[in-house]
Amino acid sequence: MKVPNLPHPSIPPGKTPEDNELVHQEGIIPDLPDSAVPHWDLASKYDLIDFALGNKISGAGFPVYKGKGARLQRALINFFLDHAIDAGYKEIQPPYLVNAASGFGTGQLPDKDGQMYYVPLDDLYLIPTAEVPVTNIYRDVILKESDFPLKNVAYSSCFRREAGSYGKDVRGLNRLHQFDKVEIVQISHPERSYEILEEMVTYVSGLLRALELPFRILKLCGGDMGFTSAMTYDMEVYSAAQKRWLEVSSISNFESYQANRMKLRYKDKTGKTQLAHTLNGSALALPRIVAALLENNQTEEGIKIPEALIRYTGFGFID
């Protein structure tokens, strides 16, 4: 890893699956006031997010962001996009509906068919992540070696049925049917894909550091990875009011699995056609970032905004 392994003793280890490897951990848990409450109470107190109104309009898992809550969402989206563009990613604005061939290409279909929202009349699926349309830009494409690496970033809303999810772990912003996310995707030469995976983990670590959030990095065991992935790192932030770790990003190297499904190829120096490697990661998913920001930065007077976000929000405090 390019980030130093400097775990901070003030952060409780929490529970991790036995075979997942804790790669890195850093940050300091804030000393919250006795009046500290979880983000769903803060959202109500400061009129930032209305879960009941979302339930009225659509159903559970479709919150309505209001006032400074909506502005915080927009600020985070622009913050993540600007950082990605500065890091050499090309911004893409993808469609939110994809055909079955796109879902199959990245591995959502047929495996996760029951988790995706489907529009039967048009035979289209609402995207669970921008990974699907962005990676499928390169379906049935033959690249040149000189094209690598291809780096794309996209903001999108994401739609997931989350069937079977219930209980306290899904309260508030912890698990939603519709949420916002900025996704980074790279198409790589096979010889460089693991180097690029580490670079992507380092990049996302920098975003969490800029937001002043305690975080840790887990290298997932085979049983916890999606079947399409060859290696996955999960990024988690510590939510001080809930006293638990919240996953905010998964960064994966799919090697040639998706490329084989999509017929994404390149010609090597000898002119022979080879399969490329694909990688993607959340940079970042907003709901749990917002949850941790609200909870960790609450004071008796209100909620502080991290310094890096103030030029995007236009305000430094929520009261």
VEXDREN-2710 file (C-alpha; in Angstrom, 1 decimal):
% VEXDREN-2710
k/r/px/py/pz
1/MET/0.0/0.0/0.0
2/LYS/1.1/3.5/-0.7
3/VAL/-0.7/4.9/2.4
4/PRO/1.3/4.3/5.6
5/ASN/-0.1/1.7/8.0
6/LEU/-0.5/3.9/11.1
7/PRO/-3.5/2.7/13.1
8/HIS/-4.6/5.1/15.7
9/PRO/-5.2/3.6/19.2
10/SER/-8.2/5.8/19.8
11/ILE/-10.3/4.1/17.2
12/PRO/-12.0/0.9/18.4
13/PRO/-11.3/-2.0/16.0
14/GLY/-15.0/-2.9/15.6
15/LYS/-16.1/-6.2/14.1
16/THR/-14.6/-7.4/10.9
17/PRO/-15.1/-10.8/9.1
18/GLU/-12.4/-13.1/10.4
19/ASP/-10.7/-13.6/7.1
20/ASN/-10.8/-9.9/5.9
21/GLU/-7.4/-8.2/6.4
22/LEU/-7.2/-4.8/8.1
23/VAL/-4.7/-3.0/5.8
24/HIS/-4.8/0.5/7.2
25/GLN/-6.5/2.7/9.8
26/GLU/-6.2/6.3/10.7
27/GLY/-7.9/9.3/12.2
28/ILE/-9.2/10.5/15.6
29/ILE/-12.7/9.9/16.9
30/PRO/-14.2/13.3/18.0
31/ASP/-15.1/13.8/21.6
32/LEU/-18.9/14.3/21.2
33/PRO/-21.0/16.2/23.7
34/ASP/-23.4/14.3/26.0
35/SER/-26.2/15.5/23.8
36/ALA/-24.8/13.8/20.7
37/VAL/-27.4/11.9/18.6
38/PRO/-27.3/9.8/15.4
39/HIS/-27.7/11.5/12.0
40/TRP/-31.4/10.8/11.5
41/ASP/-32.1/12.9/14.6
42/LEU/-29.8/15.6/13.5
43/ALA/-31.4/15.6/10.0
44/SER/-34.8/16.2/11.7
45/LYS/-33.5/18.8/14.2
46/TYR/-31.9/21.0/11.5
47/ASP/-34.4/20.2/8.7
48/LEU/-31.8/18.7/6.4
49/ILE/-33.4/15.4/5.3
50/ASP/-37.0/14.3/5.5
51/PHE/-37.4/10.6/5.6
52/ALA/-41.1/10.6/6.3
53/LEU/-41.8/12.9/3.3
54/GLY/-39.8/10.6/1.1
55/ASN/-41.8/7.7/2.4
56/LYS/-45.0/9.6/1.5
57/ILE/-43.9/10.5/-2.0
58/SER/-42.2/7.2/-2.9
59/GLY/-41.7/4.8/0.0
60/ALA/-39.0/3.8/2.5
61/GLY/-35.5/4.4/1.3
62/PHE/-36.2/7.5/-0.8
63/PRO/-35.3/10.5/1.4
64/VAL/-35.9/14.1/0.5
65/TYR/-32.9/16.4/1.1
66/LYS/-33.9/20.0/2.0
67/GLY/-32.1/23.4/2.5
68/LYS/-28.6/23.0/3.8
69/GLY/-29.0/19.2/3.5
70/ALA/-29.5/19.5/-0.3
71/ARG/-26.7/22.0/-0.6
72/LEU/-24.3/19.6/1.4
73/GLN/-25.2/16.8/-1.1
74/ARG/-24.5/19.1/-4.1
75/ALA/-21.2/20.3/-2.4
76/LEU/-20.0/16.7/-1.9
77/ILE/-20.8/15.7/-5.5
78/ASN/-18.8/18.7/-6.9
79/PHE/-16.0/18.2/-4.4
80/PHE/-15.6/14.5/-5.5
81/LEU/-15.9/15.4/-9.2
82/ASP/-13.4/18.2/-9.1
83/HIS/-10.8/16.1/-7.3
84/ALA/-11.2/13.3/-9.8
85/ILE/-10.8/15.6/-12.7
86/ASP/-7.7/17.1/-11.1
87/ALA/-6.4/13.5/-10.8
88/GLY/-6.8/12.9/-14.6
89/TYR/-10.2/11.4/-14.8
90/LYS/-12.5/12.3/-17.7
91/GLU/-16.0/13.3/-16.5
92/ILE/-18.9/11.3/-18.0
93/GLN/-22.6/12.0/-17.5
94/PRO/-24.2/8.5/-18.1
95/PRO/-27.8/7.4/-18.7
96/TYR/-29.6/6.0/-15.7
97/LEU/-31.3/3.3/-17.6
98/VAL/-29.4/0.5/-19.3
99/ASN/-30.2/-2.5/-21.4
100/ALA/-29.7/-6.2/-20.4
101/ALA/-26.5/-6.4/-22.5
102/SER/-24.9/-3.7/-20.3
103/GLY/-26.0/-5.3/-17.1
104/PHE/-24.6/-8.6/-18.3
105/GLY/-21.3/-7.0/-19.4
106/THR/-20.4/-5.8/-15.9
107/GLY/-21.8/-8.8/-14.1
108/GLN/-25.0/-7.4/-12.5
109/LEU/-27.1/-9.7/-14.7
110/PRO/-28.2/-12.4/-14.2
111/ASP/-26.6/-12.6/-10.7
112/LYS/-28.3/-9.5/-9.2
113/ASP/-31.5/-9.4/-11.3
114/GLY/-33.7/-9.4/-8.2
115/GLN/-31.8/-6.4/-6.7
116/MET/-32.3/-4.1/-9.8
117/TYR/-35.3/-2.0/-10.7
118/TYR/-36.7/-3.2/-14.0
119/VAL/-38.9/-1.4/-16.5
120/PRO/-40.7/-4.3/-18.4
121/LEU/-42.3/-2.2/-21.1
122/ASP/-38.9/-0.9/-22.3
123/ASP/-36.8/-3.9/-21.2
124/LEU/-34.5/-1.5/-19.4
125/TYR/-32.9/-1.5/-15.9
126/LEU/-32.3/1.4/-13.5
127/ILE/-28.5/1.5/-12.8
128/PRO/-27.3/0.3/-9.4
129/THR/-24.1/2.2/-10.0
130/ALA/-22.5/4.4/-12.7
131/GLU/-20.0/1.5/-13.1
132/VAL/-22.5/-0.2/-15.4
133/PRO/-23.0/2.5/-18.1
134/VAL/-19.5/3.9/-17.9
135/THR/-17.7/0.5/-18.3
136/ASN/-20.0/-0.4/-21.1
137/ILE/-18.8/2.6/-23.1
138/TYR/-16.0/0.2/-24.1
139/ARG/-18.2/-2.9/-24.8
140/ASP/-17.2/-4.4/-28.2
141/VAL/-14.3/-2.0/-28.5
142/ILE/-10.7/-2.8/-29.6
143/LEU/-8.2/-0.4/-28.0
144/LYS/-4.5/0.3/-28.7
145/GLU/-1.9/-0.2/-26.0
146/SER/-1.2/3.5/-26.2
147/ASP/-4.8/4.2/-25.0
148/PHE/-4.1/2.9/-21.5
149/PRO/-5.0/3.8/-18.9
150/LEU/-8.5/5.1/-19.6
151/LYS/-9.8/7.0/-16.6
152/ASN/-13.4/8.0/-16.3
153/VAL/-15.5/9.5/-13.4
154/ALA/-19.2/9.9/-13.3
155/TYR/-21.8/11.2/-10.8
156/SER/-25.2/9.4/-10.9
157/SER/-28.1/8.5/-8.7
158/CYS/-28.1/4.8/-8.0
159/PHE/-31.1/2.5/-7.5
160/ARG/-31.1/-0.7/-5.5
161/ARG/-34.0/-2.7/-4.3
162/GLU/-32.0/-4.0/-1.3
163/ALA/-34.5/-6.9/-0.8
164/GLY/-34.3/-8.4/2.7
165/SER/-32.6/-5.4/4.3
166/TYR/-34.2/-4.4/7.6
167/GLY/-33.4/-3.5/11.2
168/LYS/-31.3/-0.8/13.0
169/ASP/-28.4/-1.2/10.5
170/VAL/-30.5/0.2/7.7
171/ARG/-31.9/3.2/9.6
172/GLY/-31.6/6.7/8.2
173/LEU/-29.0/7.0/5.5
174/ASN/-27.3/3.7/6.2
175/ARG/-29.1/1.8/3.4
176/LEU/-31.3/3.4/0.7
177/HIS/-33.1/2.5/-2.5
178/GLN/-32.0/5.7/-4.2
179/PHE/-28.7/7.4/-3.4
180/ASP/-26.0/9.6/-5.0
181/LYS/-22.5/8.4/-5.8
182/VAL/-19.4/9.5/-7.7
183/GLU/-17.8/6.5/-9.4
184/ILE/-14.3/6.1/-10.8
185/VAL/-13.6/3.6/-13.6
186/GLN/-10.3/2.6/-15.2
187/ILE/-9.5/0.4/-18.2
188/SER/-6.0/-0.9/-17.8
189/HIS/-3.3/-2.9/-19.5
190/PRO/-3.2/-6.3/-17.6
191/GLU/0.4/-5.8/-16.5
192/ARG/-0.5/-2.6/-14.6
193/SER/-4.0/-3.3/-13.2
194/TYR/-2.8/-4.1/-9.6
195/GLU/-0.6/-1.1/-9.5
196/ILE/-3.6/1.0/-10.6
197/LEU/-5.8/-0.7/-7.9
198/GLU/-3.4/0.5/-5.2
199/GLU/-3.3/4.0/-6.8
200/MET/-7.1/4.1/-6.6
201/VAL/-7.1/3.1/-3.0
202/THR/-4.6/5.8/-2.2
203/TYR/-6.7/8.3/-4.1
204/VAL/-9.9/7.5/-2.2
205/SER/-7.9/7.6/1.1
206/GLY/-7.0/11.2/0.2
207/LEU/-10.6/12.2/-0.2
208/LEU/-11.5/10.8/3.3
209/ARG/-8.5/12.5/4.8
210/ALA/-9.6/15.8/3.3
211/LEU/-13.0/15.4/4.8
212/GLU/-11.3/14.7/8.2
213/LEU/-13.1/11.4/8.7
214/PRO/-11.6/8.5/10.6
215/PHE/-11.3/5.6/8.2
216/ARG/-10.0/2.1/7.7
217/ILE/-9.2/-0.1/4.7
218/LEU/-10.1/-3.8/4.5
219/LYS/-8.8/-6.2/1.9
220/LEU/-11.7/-8.6/1.4
221/CYS/-11.5/-12.4/1.6
222/GLY/-12.9/-14.4/-1.4
223/GLY/-16.2/-15.1/0.4
224/ASP/-17.0/-11.4/0.9
225/MET/-16.1/-10.3/-2.7
226/GLY/-18.5/-10.1/-5.6
227/PHE/-18.0/-13.1/-8.0
228/THR/-16.8/-10.7/-10.7
229/SER/-13.9/-9.3/-8.7
230/ALA/-10.4/-10.6/-8.4
231/MET/-9.5/-8.3/-5.5
232/THR/-11.5/-5.8/-3.5
233/TYR/-10.7/-3.2/-0.9
234/ASP/-13.5/-1.8/1.2
235/MET/-13.2/1.7/2.7
236/GLU/-15.1/2.4/5.9
237/VAL/-15.5/5.5/8.0
238/TYR/-16.2/5.6/11.7
239/SER/-19.6/7.0/12.7
240/ALA/-19.1/8.4/16.2
241/ALA/-22.8/8.7/17.3
242/GLN/-23.7/5.2/16.0
243/LYS/-20.3/3.8/17.3
244/ARG/-19.8/1.7/14.2
245/TRP/-17.9/1.5/11.0
246/LEU/-19.8/2.3/7.8
247/GLU/-18.7/1.1/4.3
248/VAL/-18.4/4.1/1.9
249/SER/-16.5/2.6/-1.0
250/SER/-15.5/-0.7/-2.6
251/ILE/-12.5/-0.6/-5.0
252/SER/-12.1/-3.6/-7.2
253/ASN/-9.9/-5.1/-9.9
254/PHE/-12.0/-7.4/-12.1
255/GLU/-9.0/-8.4/-14.2
256/SER/-10.4/-9.7/-17.5
257/TYR/-13.8/-11.0/-16.2
258/GLN/-15.9/-8.0/-17.3
259/ALA/-13.7/-7.5/-20.4
260/ASN/-14.4/-11.0/-21.5
261/ARG/-18.2/-10.5/-21.1
262/MET/-18.0/-7.2/-23.0
263/LYS/-15.5/-8.2/-25.6
264/LEU/-13.3/-5.3/-24.5
265/ARG/-10.0/-5.9/-26.1
266/TYR/-6.7/-4.3/-27.2
267/LYS/-4.0/-5.0/-29.7
268/ASP/-0.6/-5.7/-28.2
269/LYS/2.7/-4.7/-29.7
270/THR/2.7/-7.8/-31.8
271/GLY/-0.7/-7.0/-33.2
272/LYS/-2.3/-9.8/-31.2
273/THR/-5.8/-9.1/-29.7
274/GLN/-5.9/-9.4/-25.9
275/LEU/-8.4/-8.8/-23.1
276/ALA/-8.1/-5.6/-21.1
277/HIS/-8.5/-5.3/-17.4
278/THR/-11.3/-3.2/-15.7
279/LEU/-11.3/-1.5/-12.3
280/ASN/-13.8/0.7/-10.5
281/GLY/-14.4/2.3/-7.1
282/SER/-16.8/4.6/-5.3
283/ALA/-15.2/8.0/-4.8
284/LEU/-17.4/8.3/-3.0
285/ALA/-21.0/7.1/-2.1
286/LEU/-22.7/10.0/-0.4
287/PRO/-25.2/8.7/2.2
288/ARG/-22.9/7.2/4.8
289/ILE/-20.4/10.0/4.2
290/VAL/-23.1/12.5/5.0
291/ALA/-24.1/10.4/8.1
292/ALA/-20.6/10.4/9.4
293/LEU/-20.0/14.1/8.7
294/LEU/-23.2/15.1/10.5
295/GLU/-22.6/12.9/13.5
296/ASN/-18.8/13.4/13.9
297/ASN/-19.0/17.2/13.6
298/GLN/-22.0/17.9/15.8
299/THR/-21.5/20.4/18.7
300/GLU/-23.9/21.9/21.3
301/GLU/-24.3/24.9/18.9
302/GLY/-24.7/23.0/15.6
303/ILE/-22.8/21.0/13.0
304/LYS/-19.4/22.1/11.7
305/ILE/-18.5/21.7/8.0
306/PRO/-15.0/20.4/7.2
307/GLU/-12.7/23.1/5.9
308/ALA/-12.3/21.4/2.5
309/LEU/-16.0/21.7/1.8
310/ILE/-16.8/25.2/2.8
311/ARG/-16.0/26.7/-0.6
312/TYR/-18.5/24.2/-2.1
313/THR/-21.3/24.6/0.5
314/GLY/-21.0/28.4/0.9
315/PHE/-21.4/27.9/4.7
316/GLY/-19.2/26.6/7.5
317/PHE/-21.9/25.8/10.0
318/ILE/-25.4/24.3/10.3
319/ASP/-27.5/25.6/13.1
END
